[in-house]
């Protein structure tokens, strides 16, 4: 959120007066977030799962915002690679494997990842990255959104990934308006 606020404030008189100092500070914050996280090892890659799931997408949104603000195309490229890797992993039914294995919060995390992917799609479009383009099998990000909407209505679609019991007990609190 702070990068979005800075995008609005940097052209104000105070922003122009303190811009270099603020952007040095923000650059440090962006650099800090670019570190591997977590301690749970994935079987296939030997690194923490959070370096590939919705956490990686959140870090990619920071990189994409910063790339847009300060003209760093290599960061936009890296953010696009993270997003594209997530889309490429999407199952044929539209589910995201790293998110839909999460028990009663499978749809919560599918929605969370999709929010980041949609945001990234719009942030990266001006830099020439089309996250909405179809994969070689014809599927695209719209299909993942469709899965989410259908699974909200019919949670049993999650059964192969979380079991029947957890599929029936999905946490759908993200559908309720919140004060924040």
Order of alpha helices (4+ residues) and beta strands (2+ residues): alpha-alpha-alpha-alpha-alpha-alpha-alpha-alpha-alpha
